[in-house]
Amino acid sequence: MRIAAATVSLHQLPMVLPLVEKPAGDGLRVICEIETTDGHRGFGMTGRWLGHGVAAAIEHDLIPVIRTMDIRDIEAIHQRLWPEITPRGIRSGAGMAALSCIDMAIWDAVGRSTGRSVAQMFGGARTDVPVYVTFGFGVYSEDQLVQLAHQLADEGFKCLKVLVGVAKGGIAEDARRVKIVHDAVGDRVTLALDANESLSFDQALRLCRMLDGIDIAFFEDPIRGNDARELADLRRMGRLPIAIGQFDGYASRFREWIEADAIDIVMANSMYNGGFTETRRVAALSQIYNKPLSDAGGGGLFSLHHVAGFRNGTMMEMHLGNARLERALFVNAPEPKNGRIAVPDAPGIGLELNRDLLRDSLVK
């Protein structure tokens, strides 16, 4: 079961928000497909930043050094790849995205060869998971936020995430938007916050105090750079659970946050942190320190596997824009029912690519 061939392609995929039909971030994605000597295939995906560079690194720098290796020897493959990505262990940028893409393709191929899903290879703790919905984008008016919140609550979702740091009127307007949603559906759902690392420490702390008395499930990526010392202070002074890790959530970074007492919820995203292999390390760390394991950052149906696979998995994110992208990209994307989503009943990642969309979305 050795690596025989690999292809990499760059795509501009539809990333549009419902209700307003406006873009919800960059739909640029890199897809790597790997084929083994005995005919098994697997794919991985990453994207959003430096897509051309990531695709080039996969094709010209990384695949050549692991071609002919046994695809089941994942640690050996990582040992071979790491010197190509960074000579001194710094984990960031295009190299990590490229590694993530390749690693996910490897796990997908191994799963397909054994007839087991990635979630089962992680441990198979459950076959479906609850979903929290990222819906509170700045492009929505307050009336549209309320409309969507009611709609999502009616569909059975129990946790909705509102973006903050997006309002033109600053954190006071952010707080008002959160309170309006809470007043509309607060008895039916729990709200969460996400600042996407857009606030200063002072802004984040003031926002926490403005929302005192509202049951907030977690505050994700609250401050710029997610400095461990500032996060620890915010966690203590703001009295909201802190969740982090969507784009730089590799194991040593989580260790830093945990040792600083700066984190409540571990959010891993295999599309950016080094792949399923690194997420397995993160999951082990989260279990050692009794931290719940979730996901964020548009990991979507890929992250479903670690949330379902590990026993401390909690909720999977459904980002409205990314969910729409996944419905177009995968011909068999599972749909949530009553606020939960099932692991696909197929091996590996369990998803099949829409070849027509890949052809039409290819970036030349």
N, C-alpha and C positions, 0 to 999 in steps of 0.2 A: 504494500500500500504506500507506494512512494509518489512524491509529487512529480507529475509528468509534464503538466502545462498549467499556465495561468494567464488570465486576461484581466486587464484593468480598463475601466472606462469612466468618463466624467459626464454627469447629466444635470440638466437644469429641470427640476421637477416642480409640479404645481404645489404651491404652499400658500393656500388661500383660506381666509377666515370665513366661516358661515355668517349669514345675516347681512354682513356689509360687503362681502365678496372683495375684500382687500387683502394684499399680501400679508403674511404672518411670518416674516423673517425670510432668510435666504434658503431657497430650495436646492442649492448646489450640493450634489452628492457624488461621492466616489464609490464605485462598486468593483470589488475584486472577486473573480471566480477562479477556483482552483480545481483541477482534475487530477486524479490519481492514476497510477499505472493499471489498476484493475477497474477503471471506469467510474469510480465514485466522484461526485462533484459537490462542491459547496461554495457558498458566497458569503461575503461580508460587506458591510457598508460603513462609511464615515462621511464627513463632509462639512460644509458651511464655510470653512476658512482655508485659504491657500489650496484650493482644490486642484489646480494644475500642478502645483509642487508636490502634493501628496500623491497624485496619480503617477507622476514621473518617478518619485522615490520608490514606490512599490514596483513599478515596471523595470526600472534600470538599476536600482541599488539593492533591493531586498529580495525579490523573488529569485534572482540569479544565485544568491548565496545559499538558498535552501532547496533549490531544485534537486531532485533525486533523494531527498531525505524522506524517511518514513514519517508519514503524516501523524502517526500516533505518538511519536516522540516529541511531545509538545515542549517539555523543558529543554530538550536538546535544540529544538528549533529556536526557542527564545535565546538560548545561550549563543547561538550562531548569529542571531539578528541584532542583539544589543550593541555589539561593537560597531555595527554599521550605522546605528541610530544616534549613539552618543558615546564618545570615548570616556566620559567621566561621570556617567550616571545621572546627568540632568534630564529630568523627564518633563518635556513640554513640546509644544509646537507640532509641526508637520510630521516629525518622526513618530510621535506617539499616535497620531491619527492613522498613519500608514500601518504601524504595527497592529493597531486595533482592527483595521480592515482585514489584514491577512489572518490574524488570529481567529477572528469570527468565522472566516471562510474555512479554516482548518477544523474548528469544532463542528461546523455544519457538515462537512464531509465525513468526519469521524462518526457523528451521530447517524448520518444516512447509511454508513457502512455497517453499523451495529443494530440499526432499527430502533434506536432510542433517541428521545428528544434531548436537547441541551438541558432542559429543566430536570429530566431524569438523570442525566449524567452528573448534574450538580447535587443530586440527592433525592429528587422527587417528593418533596415535602407535601405538595398539594397539586391539584390538577386545574384549579382556577384561583383567581385572586381578586380582591376588591380594587376598584379603579378610582383615583382622584382625577378631577378634570381641571386643567389649566384653561380658564376661559376669560378672566378679567383683564383683557388687553386694553391699552390706552386708547385704541381707536374706537372702542365702544362708548356710546353715551351712557349716562346713568340709567336712562329708561331701557336701553338695550341690555345693559348689565342685568337689570331686574328681570327682563323678559327671558334672557338666556338662563338665568339662575332658576327660575320657575320651571322652564323646560327641562333642564338637566335634573332637577330634583324629581320631577314627574317621571323621568326615565329610570329613577332608582339610585342615582349617584348620591353618596353620603358625605363626600368631601369635595369642595370646590376651591380652586386657588385663584386669588385675585392678584394681579400685578400691581406693585407700588413703585414709586419713583418714576411714574409715567405721566402723571397729571401735570397740565400746564400751570396749575395753581400751587404746585409744590406738595409737600407732605400733608398740609392741611386738607387739600382737595383729595389726596390719596385716602386719608382717613375717612373723609366724608363718603367717598365711593364705597369703601369697605362697610361702613355703617349702614348705608342704604341697602346693600345686598343683605347684610345681616338682618335688618329690620324686615326685609321682604321674605326671606326663606330661612332665617336663623334657627327656627324651631325644627326644621326638617333636615338641615345639613350642618356640617362643621366647615368653617372657612380656614384657608391657609393663605399665607402671603409669600410673594416672591419679588425681591428687588433686583434680581439679576446683577448683583454687585454694583448697584448704581448709587447707593447712598453713602454719605459720610457716617462715621460713628455717631456724631451728635444728631444727625437727621434720623438715623435708625432708632436711636434711643427715644427721641421725642415722639416718633410715630408709635412706638410701643406704648408709651404713656398715654397718647391720645386714644388708643384702642383698649385701654384698661377696662376690664369688665366684660369684654367679648371673648368667647371661647375660641381661641385660635389654635389650630392643630399644630402648626409650625410656621416659622419665619425662615424662608429659604434664601440663601446667598444675600444676606442683608447689607453687607458693607463692601466697599471697593477693596479688591485684593484678598478678601477673607483672611485678614491677618489673625493669627491664632490668639494673640493677647487681647486684641480689641473684641473679638468674638466672645471670649470668655467673660469680659466685662459686660458686654451687651446681654449675654445669657443671664448673668447674675442680676444686673440692674433693670433690664427690660422685662424679665420674668416671662419670656416666651420661649418655647422649645426651638432650638436652632437646628436647621437641616442644611447640609452643604455637600458638595462634591461632584456636581454635574459635569464639569469640564476638566478639572484637574484632580479627579478623585481616584488617584492611585494609592496603594497601600501606605507608603511612607508619609504621604500628605495627611491621610486619615490618622495615622499614628501621631503626627504633630498636633492635630486638633484634639484628639482624645487625651493626650498627655497634658494639654493646656486646659482641660475641662471646658472645651469650647463648643461641644457638639452633642446633640441629643439623638438625631436621626442620620444614619449613614445613607447617602444617596450616591450610588454608583451608576456609571453609564459606560457600557462596554464599547460604545462607538468611539469613545475618545480617550479612555484611560489606559489603553493597552490591550483591550479585548477581554474575552471571557476568562482567559487565564488570570489576568490581573483582578478581575472582579471576584474570582474564586479566592484570591488572597485577601481582598477587602472583606469578603463575607466571613472568612475565618477570623479576621481581626474583630469584626463587629460582634461575632459570637463570643469571643474571649472577653470582651468588655461589656457584654449584655446590652448592646445597642441594636435597635430595630433597623432593618435593612429595607430601603425603598429605592426609588430611582427618580431621575429628573433630567432635563436637558434634551428632550426629544428622543430618548432611547426607545420609547414606545414598545413595539412588539418584540424587539430584541431584549429589552430589559425585563419583559414578562418572565423570561426564563430564570433569572436569578431570584426574582421575587417569589416565584413559585417553587424553585428548586431547594432553597435553603429554609430551614425551619424558623428562622427569625425574620423571614420576609413579611412585609406588611402590605403596602399599596403600590400599584403601578400607575405611572402618570399617563393620562391621555391628553395631550396637547391638541387643541382643536385644529390648528393648522397642520400639525404633523400627522394627526389621525387621517385627515383628508388625503394627505400625500401617500400614506400607507395603503389606503383603500384603492388608490390608483396604481400604485407600484406593484402590489401583490394581488394575484388573481384569487387568492384564498384567504385574505385577511380576516381573522375572526372578529366578530362584532360583540361588544359588551351587551349583557342582558341583566337587567335589574341591578346595575351598578357593579357587575363582576364580568371578568373575561376569562375564557378558558384557554389553556395551553393547546396549540394546534395538535390534532391527532395525527401527527406525522413525525418522522424522525428528523434529527438535526434541529435547525431553527424552525422547521415546519412550514416554511413559506415558499411559494413559487413566484418567480419574477414575471411581470407582464412584459413579454418580449416586444410587443408592439410599442408600448410606451418607452421602453429603453431605446428602441431605434429612433423614435420621434424626438426624444429628449436629449439625444447625444450632443455633447458640446464638441464642436469641430476643433 
